[in-house]
Amino acid sequence: MTISPRNLSLAGATLLGGLILALMGAYQTRLHYQVAAQNQFEILSQQLRTEVGKRLVQPVYGLRGLSSLYQASESVQRLEFRSFVEYRDINNEFPGVIGFGFIERVMRKDLDSFLAKERADNAPEFTIKTAGGTDDLYVIKYIDPLQPNIEAWGYDVGSNNSRRASVERAIRTGEATLTEQITLVQDKNKRPGFLYLLPVYQKNSAPLTPEERFENLIGLVYCPIIIDQVFEKLVAKTGNFLDIEVFEGRIRTREHLLYDADNIMVAASISRGVHTYGNRLFHKNVTIEIGGQEWTLIITSTDKFTAQIDSLAPLSVAVGGLVISFLLAGLVYNLGTSRSRAESLARDITEDLRTSEIESKRLAMVASRTNNAVIITDDQSRIEWVNEGFARITG
């Protein structure tokens, strides 16, 4: 049988249309999963940002509690301070905080009397660790728990210019203040650390100007913080779908890096002048202000996040559409072929009938005109028809 060009055209059109629909379906499916993944990333990023803010503000609650102790007491003694700190569950309440302490401003001319007074207050081994020759010192008078912080006890925070600047900024503003990144003297691992400072003023005083605040200053409650411990198990709260890198300020270099959850720094990845973020699927930059310092959070999706996205769905839609397209094209072609066969058969039958009719007419004409006797009987030999020749011979 000859292949019909019309049938081929119809089948080809069906196949082409199916392929186009399959590709459109695959594209829409891919777009749907991308949007869903983007939304999931945004939600997890916001949760992570909120958790960062929560962990960084928690130490301030502890400092304000200590500040209220000074407002409620005529004179806070060493054992009273220690009891207050020991009452708090530092490790669980304040992640990253390794102690709470009190810094007192001491004039250099009063050092001997200050030292004698402190040793008499249940601290005979107390010493002052200072350098330089400034008129005033900012001495760590109390720090508890003492043993893990023994190296910081008696240290003059004001002997370091950067730390002095933070202390004096806290006093002038009356606000909780974070130092720049420092190495804590008590941290043998030399990890990035900070001091969180909150000034304490005389009871019933309401100093409004920087000068009044210095005049009414009792000292500063403070806490040393190790940043790795602040953010420990932070990304686990996102199911490890996200990574976070924290930078001091806005500069993304290893020198300014405070924390990297997976120890693979991608924030500085640059290709042809463009940040690639290690080719991770999603990224987000967040700037936060904490204790007067500006930090940058770089949040990126992890391989685990990418793996949980159903990347096979668009392919499944495309393959399924392709299979259906071929089946439909085959069905259209078969239907067209069947119709052609039916039409051809009808034509053959019609032609056969027409030929048979002509032959019948010819035979009838011969039978009616012959002089010989011609009869037609049925299957039971009963005569149904005779010609004139039969009638003439038989009468």
PyMOL commands that set and color helices and strands:
alter all, ss='L'
color gray80, all
select helices_A, chain A and resi 5-72+78-87+90-93+108-120+147-152+157-159+161-173+210-215+227-230+235-238+254-256+277-279+303-307+312-369+388-394
alter helices_A, ss='H'
color red, helices_A
select strands_A, chain A and resi 100-107+136-144+177-178+182-183+192-201+217-226+242-248+257-260+270-271+274-275+283-290+293-301+375-377+383-386
alter strands_A, ss='S'
color yellow, strands_A
deselect
rebuild
show_as cartoon
